[in-house]
Amino acid sequence: MLATTAQAMAPRRAAGAKAAADKPQGAQRRCLASGRVLPKAELLRFVVGPEGQIVPDFAERLPGRGLWLLARRDMMEKACKKNLFAKAAKAQVRLPSDLVEQVEQLALRRCLDQLGLARRAGAVVVGFEKVKAALKADRVGLLLQASDAAQDGREKLRALARAVGWETSLLQFCDGVTLGTALGRDAAVHVGVTRGRFSAGLKRDVERLAGLRGVEDQGNGVGRPTEGER
């Protein structure tokens, strides 16, 4: 039955893949550390606060000129070490000594907050069987799994996700207790976010968090820096 479902979905996947490839990149900005012009989805926006402090703007709504940085730990460290925020802003700025760690914690908090919003909007399913059913119905746009999930359960759902939906991203960013906290539970191991704005936005947030943690590419879009970016 699974193979039949996958075969039936093949034309839609191919059409979707072509549409994704043809889709415009959207707004782009220059990373102040690497010098590369990249889609905003790969970058983090910072602004200079009223007292000269550098403030991360994950929602991209704060007033002021945006200072854009590739969402990777090495780029953050380079920007701090070489005083690139001040050079880009053409002004004196205040950088806390633990800015990189602060931004990483804020990125984690944003992931959890966005997951909580998705739950309240009815865009989340939790638990092995419920996620399995949602995957079979091709409703899941993002599959989140706790970092301490049992290997066998994790692999079963990942295999199902790959079989029935090319659009389903597979990510993990915290343990089950932390994941459960965002969902009003003691713990959560398998979480499906239905396809749409919540899954797309949360995928971006988790990938940025991975980059800020210095995680190498593990299917989350965060790779090793090239020599030209160091």
N, C-alpha and C positions, 0 to 999 in steps of 0.2 A: 504493500500500500504506500509505503514511504517513497519507494523508487518511482511509483506511478505519479505521486504528487509532485515530486521533484521534476520529473520529465514534463509534466503539464505546465509547470511554472517556467520552464526554460525560455520560451519566447519572451515572456514578460521580463525576465531577468536580463536577457540580451538587450531588449529595447531600453530598459532602465539604465543599463551600463552605458549604452551609447549616449543616452540623454545626459548622464552624469559627465561623460567625457566631453560632450559638446557644450556643457553649461559654462557660462562665463565665470571667471575667477572672482568677480566682484571687486569691491574696493580693496586697494592695496596701500601699504605703507612701507617706509624704509626702516629696517632694524638699525638702531643706532650703534649696535655692537658689531654686527657682521657686515653692515653696509648693503645687505640684500633687500630688494623690493619684493615683498611677499604679501599674500592674502591676509587680511586682518584676522582671519580665523586662526592663523598660526602665531599670532603676536599677542603681547600684553600691552595695554595702554597704561601709561603713568602720567600724572600731572604734578605740577609744583603747587603745593598747598599754600594757604595764606601766610604761613610763617616760614616759608621757604623749604618745607619738608617734602620729600618725594612720596607721593601717594599712589598706590596701585589702583587702577580703575577697571575692575573686571567687567562691570556692566557697560563701560564706555559711555558714561553719561555725565561725568563730572565736568564742570566748566574749566576752561583754560586750554592752552595748547597741548596736544597729545604728544608724549614721548613714547615711541613704540620700540618694543624689544622682543626678539624671538623668545618664546616661552620655553627656555632651557636654562638649566642651572649654570652651565658654563658661560652663557651669554650674560646672565645676571652678575656673575662674579667678575667678568671682564668689565662690564659697565661700571661697577663699583670701584674696582681697582684702578681704572684709568680715568675716573671722574667724568665719564661720558654723559651722565645726566646733566651736569653743569654746563658742559660744552654745548650740548644740544639746546639747552634752555637759554644759553648765553646769560647766565645769572648764577649767583652763589646759591647752592642748595644744601640742605641738611640730609645726610645719609646715616641712619642708625647702623651701628657695627654689625647687627644681625639682620639686616634688611632681607637677605636671601631667605633666611629661615622664617622671618615674618611673612613674606609673600607666599612661601610654601604652605604655611599654616592657614593663611587666608584662602588659598586655592582649595585646600581640603575642606574648609568650612563652606565655601561656595558650592562644592560638589554635594555636600550633605544637605545644604539648604535647598538646592535645586531639586534634589531627589525628594525631599519632603514636599515641595510644591507640586511635583508630579504626582505624588501619592494623593494629595488632597484634591487634585484635579481628576482623580480616577484613572490615571495613565500608568499605573504600576500594578503588577501582579507579583506575589511573593510565595515562595515555596516550590519544591521540586515538581510536584504534580501540576500545580497551577501554571507554572512557567512552561512545563512540557506541553500542556494543552494549548497555551497561547502560541507557542512556537509552531505546533502542528497546524494551527489556524492561520499561520503567517501574519500574526499581529505584532510581533516583537521587533522593534527597531534597534534596541540596545539590550544586551544581556550582561548584567553585572553579577559577578560571583565573588564571594568573600575570599580573601587571600588564604584563609585557613580552612577552606572547604575540602571535603573528602575528595580524593583524586578520582574515584570511580564515578561519583555523581556529577562531578564537574565535567569529566570527559563525555559522559552520556549526553548531557545537554548541549555541549559544544558541538558534538557530532550531529545532533539533530538540527541545531541552528544552521550549520553549514549545509545540511542536506535540503532544508526547506526554504531558506531565505538568504539570498546573496547580500541583502541589505542589512542583515543583522550583524552588528558589531559586538565583539566579545572583549570585555574589559574587566579588570579588577583594580581596586585602589585602596582597600582597607579590609580589616578583619570583620568577622561576622557580628561582633558586639557593636562596633562602630557603625556598620551598615544598618543594624537593627535600630540604633538610636535615632537615625533619620526617619525611620518608618514607624516609630512608636511601638517597637517590639524589644524584647530582651536581646534578640539576635536575629539575623537574617543571613542566609547562605546563598540562595539563588533568587535573583530579582530581574524581572523583565519589565522594560519600559516600552510602552506601545509606540509604534512608528508615528513620527510627527515632530513638532517643535521641541517637545521635552526630550525625546531621545537624541535629536540632533544637537541641542544645546548642551545636554549633559555629556555627550560624547566629546565635544570640544573641551569642556571643563576638565574632564578626566584626563584627556590627552595633555592638556597644559600642565596639570598637576604632575603627571609622569615626567614631563620635560623638566620641570622645576626640581624634581627629586633626582634628576640625573639618570633616569631609567633608560637603558638601551632599548632598541626596537624589539618589542614583544607583541607585535600585532596591534600596537596602539599608536602608530604613526610617529613615534619619537625615536630618531636614530642617532648614531654617533656623529659628532661634528666633523665636518671635512677640514682638511688642513687650512684652507683659506678662511675659515670661520674662527680659528683659535685666537 
